[in-house]
C-alpha cells in the first residue's frame, strides 16, 4: 500500500494566498432595507445640517441672555411666559424684554431668544418664573450644524453597513445605497470519513460538522452559499467528467 505524502500549507500562508487574490466585485445599488452587511461602494455625505436649526437639549424656558445679567440668590430676576412649544412645533412669538417661551427638548429656539434655562434652575409660578443666575449667549442651546454639516462624510467607502449605519443612511434620506456586490460562496467539506447530518453513523465515519458551521458563518455575514456538498479524499471524484 502506497502512502501518499502530504505537505500541508501553514494557516498563515493559506490566508495570505486568499488575500493576495486580486478579485473584485462590481458596484450595485440596493434598497436601504436590503443593505445590511454589504460594503459601501462610495462615501456617504450629510444631505443637510444636524441639528437643522438651533434647538433646546432640555425642557425649560427660552430667554434673552441679556435679561438674565445680574441675577443672583439675592437678586432673582422674573420672566413672563408668552408661549409654550413642544418638539416638532415652532413658536410664532418674538421673545422680548424679560419674556420667555416654555420649551421642550428638541424644540426650535424661538426668535429673539439666545439661551435656555432648565426647569430645575427656576422657581415657576402660574405664568412667570424667576432665576438666580445669569446665562450667556447660546447657553444650553444645540446650534445648527454643530453635529454635522451638509457635505460632511458620515460613512466611508469600504465600511460594512451595520444597524447603526442603516440609521445614518435613513437619517439623510438614502432610500437606495451603492454597495459592492456580495460574492457567492461555495462550501465543500472534504473527507472520505464524513457523513451528512441525516446519515446513519457507520464504523470509521463521523458526521460533517465543519461544513454546516462554515455555511452558517457565511450566511451570518449575508453571503449567499451557492454550492454546498461533501467531497471524498479523491481529487478526481470532485472534477466533473466531460
N, C-alpha and C positions, 0 to 999 in steps of 0.2 A: 504494500500500500504506500503510495507516494504522498508524503505530507507537504502540502503547499506552504511555502514560506511567505509570510506577510510582513510588510514594512508599514505599520500604521503611521499616519500623519499626526504630528503633535496638534493638540487642540488649537493652540495659538496660531499655528501655521494654517490650519484649515479655515479658521475665522478670517485670517488675513487674505487668503485666496478669494474668499467670497467678497470681502470688502473691496478688493482690487478689481473686481469685475465692473467695468465702466458702463453698465447698462442703465438706461434711464427710461422713465415712463412719460408719456405726453401729459400736458395740462388739459384738464377738462373742467366744465362748470357744473356744479351740483347744487341742489336746493339746500338751504341752510339746515333743514331738519335731517338731511342725509349726509351732512359733512363731518360728523363725529369720527375722530381717529384718522381723518385724512390729513395730508400735509399741505399747507398753504403754498400756492404757486406764485404768490405776489404779496407785497406788503399791503396791509390794511390800514387805511388812514381815517382819521376822525372826519366826519362829514359836517360837524358843527361843534361849537364850543360846549364844554361841560364844566360848570353849570352854563346853561343857555342864558341865564340872567342872574343878577345879584339876588341871592336868596338867604333866608334865615335858616341856620342849622339848629335852632332851638325854638321852643314855644316861648313867647314873650311879647315885648312891645317894641315896635319900630319907632325911633325918635330921631330928632336932630341932635347930634352930639354937642353942638354949641350950647344948647339949652341945659345940658347937664353939668356944665362947668361950675365949680364952686360947691357942688353937693357934698355933704358930709353927714356924719351922725348928728351933729348939732345944727345942721342946715339942710334939712330934707327939701328936695325940690319936687313940686307937684306937676303932673301932666294930665291933660284931659284926653280921654279915649274918644276918637271920632269915627272909628270904623273897626270892623272885625273881618279878618280874612283867613282862609284855610289853604292848604296845599291845593294847587290847581286853580285858585281864584286870584284875581288881580283887583286891587283897590283902585277906585277912580278918584280918591281923595288926595289932595296935596297936603302933606304934613306941614303945619305952620308952627308959629311960636308956641312952645310948651304944649304941643299936641302930640298924639301918639296913635298908632294903629295896632290893635291887638293882632298878633301874627302867629301862625302855626308853623311847625317845622316844614321846610321845603317851599314855603310860600315866597312869592316875589316881593322884594323890598319896594314899598310904595314910594312914589315921587316925593321928594323933599326930605326923606329920612336917610340917614347915613350911619346908623348904629342900631343894635338890638339889645334890649335889656331883658334878661331872662326873668321869668315869673318869680323865681326864688330870690331875686335881688330887689323885689318891690314889696311895698305894703299896698294892697289893692283894695279900693273901695268900689262903690257902685259903678261909676263911670270915670273915676280918676284913680291915680296911684302916685306914690311918692318913691323917690330913690335917695340913697345916701352916699353915692359915689359918682364921680364924673366918668364919662365914656369918651373914648377917642373916635375919630373918623374911621369908619369901616370895622369897628369892633363888633365881634360876634356876627359877621357877615361873610358868607361864602361868595366870593366875587366871580363874576362872569369869566369863564375860561381858565380858572385857576387850576383845574384838574387836567384838562386837555383843551387844545385849541384846534380849530379847523386846519386840517392838513397834517397834524401830528401823526406819526406812525404809532399805532396802538397794538398791532400784531405784526410780527416779522415773517417774511418769506422763509419757508422751511420749517416753520413752527407747526407742531402737531395740534390739531384742533381738539381741545378738551371741553368739558361742560362750561368752564369759565370763559374760554374763547368764544363759545357759542353765545354767551350772554353779551359779550362785547360786540360781536357781529350783529346781533339783534338790536342792540342799543343804537348802532349807527345805521340801521336800515339795510343791511346786506341780506336780502332775501335769497340771493344766489352767491356762490363763492367759487372762485377759481382755485382748483386744487390739483395735486399730482394724482393721476390715475393709479389706483392701487393694483399691484400685481396679483395674478392668480398663483396660488401655491400648490405644489404637488408634495404630498406626504407619502413616502414609500418606506415602510418598515422592513428591514432586511433580516433574514434569519430563517434557516430551514426548520428550526425548532419552534417557530411561532405559530400560535393558533389564534383565530379570531375570537372575540369575546363570547360568541354564542356557540363555539365548538366544544365538543366533549373532550375533557383532558385525556391525554394519552401518555404512556411512559416516554420519558425523554423530551416531552414537549412542555411549553409554557404559553400562557396567553399573552398576546401582544398588549402591553400597557403603555409603552412609549409612544406608539403611533397615535392613540386617542388623545394622549396628553399634548403632543405637539400640535395636533389638529385643533384642540381646544385653545391652545396658546395663540395660534394663528387667527382663529375666529374671534378671540378676545380683542385682538388688535384691529378687527374689522376686515381682515383679509379673507378673500374667497378661496376655499380649498377646492380646486378643480379636479384633482386626482387624489385618490386615497386607496392604497392597497398594500398587501403584504407580499414580499418578494423572497423567494428561496435564495440560498447562498450559491447561486448559479447565474453568472452574468448572461449566458446565452438564453436562459429561460426568460430573462427580462427584456430581451430585444425582440420586437415583433418580426415575424418571418415575412419575407417578401415573395 
